[in-house]
Amino acid sequence: MKTLLLVEDERDLLQNNRTFFEARGYAVLTAETLKEAREQLAARAPDAILLDIMLPDGLGLDLLRELREKGDHTPVLLLTAWGRPQNIAEGLRAGANDYLPKPFDYDVLLARVETMIRNVERIPETITKGALKLDLAASEAFVSGEDLLLTPKQFSLLLHFVQHEGQTMAAEYLYKKIWGKPLNRDSGALKSAVSQMRRKLAGSGYAISSERGVGYCFEKE
């Protein structure tokens, strides 16, 4: 049985959503605030999260960013009245897997949730490149069995490199993708992460090359 966490402050809608998913065989956890959502997540890991953006004690996007920064890849569907293109773009850049504006059709909602969970189940538990191994569930990386001791940001950056092997990606793109905000001429964090990763990748058979003014590329040595 799959478990959903519904984070919604409209009680009638929350109850309707809970009844709908329970009738379709899901176990359902509920939260009306960010505080309650964090408590639920600390007690049990759901298979997917339906997250409202506007909550009494803050923005759902803040919780979403917290999860992604910790390396938590639980699929998240933003379910909100914020339906403007810029709102959608902000949510997706923060790490959401999908977005459905209110009011919504329940058949569409169910299909979106099923697709999210199915897509996550297709992701392998580990990725191996030469002597480099990434454990996606634990957000850990190893070279010849030795833990690289990466921070959550470093792991997310390395995973993105590995998933785009051979592609040159601009610093601006990488910073916005991993840190969730514009570079704004401050490339120190990205440069530091890449520098440390280069040292830790020694002996893996792979390296991160760079071309000034163009970007970074993960490739075989």
N, C-alpha and C positions, 0 to 999 in steps of 0.2 A: 504494500500500500504506500503510495506517494503522499508526502506531507507538504502542505502549503502553509505559508505564513501570510496572513492578510493584515496589512497595516492600513487602517482606514478610520477616520474620526467621525464619519457620518454613520451613526449607529444602525439606522434602518438599512442602509446600503451594505454595511458590514454583515448584518444578519442575513440579508438576502444572498450575498455572495457565499457566506458560510453554508447556508442551506443548499444552495445550488451545487457547490463542489462536494459536500458530504453525500448528496444524493447520487453523485457520480463516482463514489468510491474513494474519495480523498480523505485523509486525516487533515483537519484544519486547526491551525493555531491562529489566534487573533490578538491584535494590539491596536489601541486607539491613539497611542502617543509614541514618540521615539523612545522614551524611557521604557515603556512596556515592550516595544519591539526588541530593544537590546537585551532585556531580561529573558524574553522568549528565545532569542538566538544563543544566549549563554547557556540555556538549559537543553536546547535541542537544535540540531541542524536540519532545516527543512530542505526539500528538494527544489523548491522555487519560492520566490517572494513576490507578492503583489503589493506594490508600494505606492501610496498616495504621496504627493509632493507637499501640499500644504497641511501641516499637522499642528496641533495646539502648542507644542514645545519646540518647533523648528521645522526645517525643511527635510523632506525625505531624501533629497539629494545629498545631504550631509551624511546620513546613514549609509547611503550607497557608496559614497567616496571612502568612508571608514572601512567598509567591507573590502573594497578593491585594494586599498592601501595595505590591508592585512593579508592580501593574497587569497581572499575568499572569493571563489568563482561561482557561488550559488547564482543561478539565473534569476534576474530581476525584471519584472514587467512593471513599468510605471503606469499607474491607472489614475488619471487625474483630469481635472477640468482645465488645466493649462494645456491648450491645444495649438498654440501658435507655433510656426516653424522654428523660431529661435528657441522656444521651450523644448521642443522635441530634440533639436540639435544639442542643447545643453545637457539634457538627460542622457542621450546616447554617448556623448563624450565623457560623461561622468562614470560610465560603465554599465548602463542599462542594456539589457539584451533586447528589449522591445518596449513599445510605447502604445498605449491605447487611450484615447481621450474619452471623457464622459460627455454625454451618455453613450453607452456601448450596447452592442448586441451580445447576449450571453453565448450564442453559438460561436461567434467570432472570438470572444474571450477564451472559451474552452479550447478552441483550435490554437490560439496563440500560446496558451500555457502548455498544451501537449507538445507543440513544436519546440518550445524552449527546452523542455525536459528531454525530449528526444535528441535534440542537437547536442546537449551536454553529454548525454550517454554515449554519443558517437566519439567524443574526445578521448583519446587513449590516456591511460593512467600515467604512462611514462613516454618520454621522447628520448631517443638515443641518437647521438651524432658522434661517431668515432668513440673516443674515450669519455665523451661528455654525456651525462644522463640527467634528465630533468624529471623530477617526481612532481607531477602537477597537483596531486591531492595535498601533498605536504608543503608545496612551494619551496622545494629544496633542489639544489643542483650539485652534481658530483663529477669529478674528473678522476678516472681510474679508482672509483670507490671512495675518494676523499671528499668530504663535504666542503663546498666552497664557502659556506656560511654567508650567504647573500642576504641583504636586507630585502623586505618586501618589494621596494622600488627596483632594486637591482635584479631581483628574480623576474619581475614583470618585464623589465627592459630586455633581459636575456631571452626570455620566452618569445618576446616580439621579434627579436633578431632571428632566433631559430626558426620561427614560423615564416619568416621572410628571407630565408637564406638566399644570398646572391643578389638581393635587391638593395640599391643604395637609397637610404632614407635621410631626408634633411633633418638637421638638428631641431628646427622649429616644429616639424611634424612629430618627432620622437618625444620632445618635451611636452607637447600638448597631449599626446597620446598617453604617456605614462604619468605625468604630473598633473594633468587635467587643467592646465592653464597656459596662456600664451608665454612664449619665451621672454619677450620684452627685453632683449639684449642681455639677459642674465643667463649665460650658458654654463655657469660654474658647476651647478649640480649635475648636469648631464655629462660634462667633461670629466668630472670626478668619478661618476659611476662607470663611465666607459673605461677610464684609466685603470680603475681597480679591477674591472672585469677582464681587461686584457691580461693583467698579471695572473689572475686566477685561472684563465683559460690555457695557460702554458701547459703543454703536453697533451692537450685534448685533440690536436689535429685541426683545430679551427682557430680563427683569429678575427678581430674586428678591425678592418681597414678604414681609413678616412681620407677624404679628399677635400681640401680647404674650399669652403664656399659651396660645396656640393652636398656632403653628408657622410654617413657611416654605412658600412656594409659588413655583414657577418658572412664569412666564406672560409673554405678550406685553405690551410696554409700551403 
